Amino acid sequence: MVKIGLTGGIATGKTTISKYLSSLGIPVIDADLIAREVLTIYPEILEYLRKTYGDRVFSGGKLDRRALGRILFQDKEALSSYLQVIMPRIRQEIEKRLEKSEEECIVLDAPLLFEEGFQKDVDLTITVYAQERVQLQRLKERDGFTEEEARRRISAQMDLKEKMDRSTYVLNNSGALEDTIRDLHAILDKIGIKYGKKEREKKKRDPWT
């Protein structure tokens, strides 16, 4: 089995690449999705948030992720404390799913791949990169962030250059998506990930079919 770690900075297009890999029939373990699932599996996480932030991060009895994000990305200590609570449970679930998989190839899509040491659980890594001006534009258009909010979100993460330096492959997603997909195919060829010739040609013509 080949285990691929996929990561990238905020608004670099990592999720788009993850979805594309899934469309090729490659199983993807989504750490962001697991981060939501563990809130139900392990209720002590929500209890921690209630005790720490109260109604500031809850609306109608449900967690307000946007409100929580505003707090965490303005306060590094708050973010660190939350990660200490939630990350062991996320790791537990990721390790379970990696161990259970019997596929020839599997992708771990994890924004904190290097920050939390998940690169040790995979065979190689791909970092999705975009120029900072592109990240800022995407954050403002996609999430309605101000320039200051967008820069704060970017600076709260590991420097993208460091991720690129530590990665096996770098996928530049600053420009047209079709160029990024072409480069992704080249990486998959180098790794030796195979899928049917007809499917490969179809994907080259129309990546999202």
N, C-alpha and C positions, 0 to 999 in steps of 0.2 A: 504493500500500500504506500502511495505517495501522499504525504500530508503537507498541504500548502497553507502557510499563514498569509492572510491578506490584511493589509492595514493601510492607513493614510490619514492625512489631516482632515479636519472638518471642511466640508464643501469642496473636497477634491474630486468627488464622484466615485468614491469607493463602493457605495451601495449600488450604483449603476453597474459597476463591474461585477459585483457579487451576484446581482440578478442575472446578468448575462451568463456567467459561469453556470449558474443553476439551470438556465435555459438550454445549456449544452448537455444537461443530464448529470452534471457533476454535483454531488451532494455538498451543501454548504451548512456549516454550523455558524449561526449568527449570534455573536456575543451580545449584541444590543437586544435581540429578541429574548435571549436567556435572561438578561438583566431585568426584563419586565416579568418574565415567568417566575423568577425566584421570589418576587414580591408576594406571589400567591403561595408558592411552595413553602416558603420560610417566613411566616407572619412576623417574626421578631424584627425584620427589617423595617416594616411599616411602623411597628411599635417604636422603634428607635427614632424614626422621623417625627412621629406624633409627640414624643417626649421632648425632642430637640427643638422642633419648629412650630408645633401646634397647628393652628388654623392657617398659618401663613402658606403652607404647602398642601393644604387639603381644601377641596371644594365639593360640597354635597357629599361628603364622606369619602370621596375618591382623591387619590394623589394627583395634584396639579403639577405635572412634569415641567411645564414652562416656568412656574413660580419657583420650583426647586432648582431648576437650572440657573435662574437669575441669581439665586443665593450662592450656589456652589461655585459658579464661574466668576464671582466677585471676591471670594474668600478662599484662598488656597488651603487654609487650615480646616475649614468646613468640608471642602472637597476631599481632603486627605482622610478626615475622620469618617466620612460616609463610605469611602472606598474600603476602609478597614473593616467596615461592617458588611458590605455587600459583596466585595470581591472574593472572599473565601467561598461563598456559596456559588458564585458564578464559575469559579475555577472547578469546584466540585462537579457541577453539571456538565461543563465542557469536557472534563476528563472522562466522565461516564460515557459521553456520546462518542468521543474519539475511540475509546476502548471497545465499544459495542460495534463500531462500523466494520463491515467486511468488504467495503468498496475498494476498487483499485486506486481510486484517488478521492480525496476529500479535502475541502477547503474550510479553514477556520477564519471567519471574518471577524476581526477583533480590532477596534480602534486603539485599545491599549495593549496591543500585542507585545511591544518591547517594554513598555512601562511596567507591565505586570509579569514579564518573563515567560509569556506564552510561546515565544520563539523556540524555547527548549522542547516544546511538545510537538513541533512540526519539523519537516525535513528541509524546507526552504521557505523563503518569504518574498512577497511582492508588496512593494509600497506604491500606492497610487498618489501621484504628485500633481499639483496644479500651482501655477504662479500665484503669489499672494494677492495681486490685484484681481485675479479671477476668483479666488476664494472670497474676497471681500464683496465683489459684485454679486456672487451667488448667494451669499448670506443675506445681503440687503434685499435682493429680489425674492428669494425663497422664503425667508423667515421674517422679513420686515424689520431687520435689525438696523439700528443706527450705525454709523461708521465706528463710533466708540464701542458699541456692544459687539460688533463683528470682530474688531481688533482684540477685544478682551477674550472672546471665545477662542480665537486663534492662538493668542499668547498663553492661554491656560494649558495648552497641550505641549507635548514634547516637540522641540524644534523639528520641522519637517526635514531639514537637511540631515539631522542626526538619524532620523528613521531611514532616509535614503542611503546613508553611508553604511548602516547596519544591515541593509536588506540585500537579498540575493539578486533580485531584479527590481527595476524602477519602471513604472508605467506612467508616462506623461499624459495627463488628461487636461491640459490647458486649452487645447484647441478643439477641432471637430471630433465628434464621437467616433466616426468611421475610421479616423486615423488611430485613435486609441484602440479600437477593436482589432485593427490590423496588427498593431504592435503586440496586443495580447495574444493573438494567434501565433505570432512568432515566438513568444515566450513559451506557450504551451508546446510548440514543436520542439523547442530546446529541451524542455523537461521530459518530453516523450509521452505527453498525454494524447491518446488517440481516441477518435470517434469516427464514425462512418464517413467514407469519401463523399457520398451524396449529401449527407448532413453538413459536412464541412463546406462544400461548395455553396449549398443553400444559405448557410450562415454568412458566408462572405458576400453574397448578393444582397441579403436582407437579414442583418444581425438579429432582428427581434421577432422572426417567425418561429 
